[in-house]
Amino acid sequence: MKQDEAHIIQEILNGKADRYEYFLDQYGQQVYALVARIVSCQEDAEELTQDVFLKAFQQLSSFKAESSFSTWIYRIATNMAISAFRKRKYDVLHLDDAVFANLSDTQVDEALEDDSEEQLQRLSSAMQKLEADERALITLYYMEEKPLSEIAFIMGMKENNAKVKLHRIRKKLYILIKDEE
């Protein structure tokens, strides 16, 4: 963790609540973007982002600096967004694991690396059909470019489990994209 952030946290815990503005300025947009990608609703994402920062402020004394502040708040944001997504009962697609067995990684890679306008539109549409935790993994890995170890911490899972889930989600996206064609 950045030394200055540790100092700011200590100041907040000592009663200087106005110093919390630093974290809002530093991480507000990033947290909003993460939450918005998971819940796919701007109004919900705005409200959830406020709730994330409120919860982080209320639980700041429990922050143990085992990770960076950004990782800690991403974990709170991810958990709250997934929970909100599940409560809204969005339509998601569930696929049997047997469907994935016949797909080669080469097929999937070629389809997902196609950056044509049409393919990006299909990918965006396919993302909407993923479950909340799947969206979170994809967002953290590809859009936020977090390392697997940090993603595992944020998602509360083992690193190997995160890697396997990412692999399956890529195949699921491939199937969803092909269905759109």
C-alpha positions in Angstrom: 0.0 0.0 0.0 1.2 3.5 -0.7 2.7 5.1 2.4 0.6 8.2 1.9 -2.6 6.2 1.9 -1.7 4.5 5.1 -1.1 7.9 6.6 -4.5 9.2 5.3 -6.3 6.2 6.7 -4.7 6.9 10.1 -5.8 10.5 9.9 -9.4 9.5 9.1 -9.4 7.0 12.0 -8.1 9.8 14.2 -11.2 11.9 13.4 -10.3 13.8 10.2 -13.2 12.4 8.1 -12.7 15.0 5.4 -9.5 13.3 4.4 -11.7 10.4 3.0 -12.3 12.7 0.0 -8.8 11.5 -1.2 -10.1 8.0 -1.7 -13.3 9.2 -3.5 -11.2 11.3 -5.9 -8.6 8.6 -6.4 -10.9 5.5 -6.8 -14.4 6.8 -7.5 -14.4 6.5 -11.3 -12.7 3.1 -11.2 -15.1 1.7 -8.7 -18.1 3.1 -10.6 -16.8 1.6 -13.9 -16.3 -1.8 -12.3 -19.8 -1.8 -10.7 -21.4 -0.5 -13.9 -19.9 -3.4 -15.9 -21.3 -5.9 -13.4 -24.8 -4.5 -12.9 -25.3 -2.9 -16.4 -27.5 -0.2 -15.1 -26.1 3.4 -14.7 -28.5 4.4 -12.0 -27.9 1.2 -10.0 -24.1 1.6 -10.5 -24.2 5.2 -9.2 -26.1 4.3 -6.1 -24.0 1.2 -5.5 -20.8 3.2 -5.9 -22.0 5.6 -3.1 -22.9 2.6 -1.0 -19.4 1.0 -1.6 -17.6 4.1 -0.4 -20.0 4.5 2.6 -19.4 0.9 3.6 -15.6 1.2 3.2 -15.7 4.4 5.3 -17.7 2.6 8.0 -15.4 -0.4 8.0 -12.1 1.5 7.6 -10.9 0.5 11.0 -11.1 -3.2 9.8 -8.7 -2.5 6.9 -5.6 -4.4 7.8 -3.3 -3.3 4.9 -2.9 -7.0 3.8 -3.6 -5.6 0.3 -3.6 -2.2 -1.2 -6.6 0.1 -0.5 -7.7 -0.2 -4.1 -7.8 -4.0 -3.9 -9.7 -3.8 -0.6 -12.3 -1.4 -2.0 -12.6 -3.4 -5.3 -13.4 -6.4 -3.2 -16.2 -4.5 -1.4 -17.5 -3.1 -4.7 -17.4 -6.5 -6.4 -19.3 -8.2 -3.6 -21.9 -5.5 -3.4 -22.4 -5.4 -7.2 -22.7 -9.2 -7.5 -25.2 -9.2 -4.6 -27.2 -6.4 -6.2 -27.2 -8.2 -9.5 -28.5 -11.4 -8.0 -31.3 -9.5 -6.2 -32.5 -7.9 -9.4 -32.7 -11.4 -11.0 -31.4 -10.4 -14.4 -31.7 -12.9 -17.2 -28.5 -14.9 -17.6 -27.6 -17.9 -19.6 -26.6 -21.1 -17.9 -24.7 -23.7 -20.0 -23.7 -27.2 -19.2 -20.0 -27.8 -18.9 -20.2 -30.5 -21.5 -20.8 -27.8 -24.1 -17.4 -26.4 -23.4 -15.5 -29.7 -23.9 -15.7 -29.6 -27.7 -14.4 -26.1 -28.1 -10.7 -25.6 -28.9 -8.9 -22.7 -27.3 -7.7 -21.7 -30.8 -11.4 -21.2 -31.9 -12.2 -19.2 -28.9 -9.0 -17.0 -29.1 -9.6 -16.2 -32.8 -13.2 -15.2 -32.2 -12.5 -13.1 -29.1 -9.5 -11.4 -30.7 -11.6 -10.2 -33.6 -11.9 -6.4 -32.9 -14.3 -5.6 -35.8 -17.2 -3.3 -34.9 -19.7 -6.1 -35.4 -17.8 -8.5 -33.2 -17.4 -5.9 -30.4 -21.1 -5.4 -30.5 -21.8 -9.1 -30.2 -19.3 -9.3 -27.4 -21.0 -6.5 -25.6 -24.4 -8.2 -26.0 -22.9 -11.5 -24.8 -21.5 -9.9 -21.7 -25.0 -8.9 -20.7 -25.9 -12.6 -20.5 -23.2 -13.5 -18.1 -23.8 -14.0 -14.4 -22.6 -11.3 -12.1 -19.5 -13.1 -10.8 -18.6 -14.0 -14.4 -18.9 -10.3 -15.4 -16.7 -9.3 -12.5 -14.0 -11.8 -13.4 -13.9 -10.7 -17.0 -14.0 -7.0 -16.1 -11.2 -7.3 -13.5 -9.0 -9.3 -15.8 -9.5 -7.7 -19.3 -10.8 -4.2 -18.6 -9.1 -3.4 -15.3 -6.0 -5.5 -16.2 -5.6 -6.9 -12.6 -3.2 -9.8 -12.1 -4.8 -13.1 -11.2 -3.5 -13.0 -7.7 -5.3 -9.7 -7.0 -8.5 -10.9 -8.8 -8.5 -14.1 -6.6 -8.2 -11.9 -3.5 -11.0 -9.5 -4.7 -13.3 -12.4 -5.6 -12.4 -14.4 -2.5 -11.2 -17.5 -4.3 -7.9 -19.3 -5.0 -5.8 -18.1 -8.0 -6.2 -21.4 -9.8 -9.9 -21.3 -9.4 -10.0 -17.8 -10.9 -7.9 -19.0 -13.9 -10.2 -22.0 -14.6 -13.3 -19.8 -14.3 -11.8 -17.2 -16.7 -11.1 -20.0 -19.2 -14.7 -21.3 -19.0 -16.1 -17.8 -19.2 -14.1 -17.2 -22.4 -15.7 -20.3 -23.9 -19.1 -19.2 -22.8 -18.6 -15.8 -24.4 -17.6 -17.6 -27.6 -20.8 -19.6 -27.6 -22.9 -16.5 -26.9 -21.2 -14.6 -29.7 -21.7 -17.5 -32.2 -25.4 -17.5 -31.2 -25.6 -13.8 -32.1 -24.2 -14.4 -35.6 
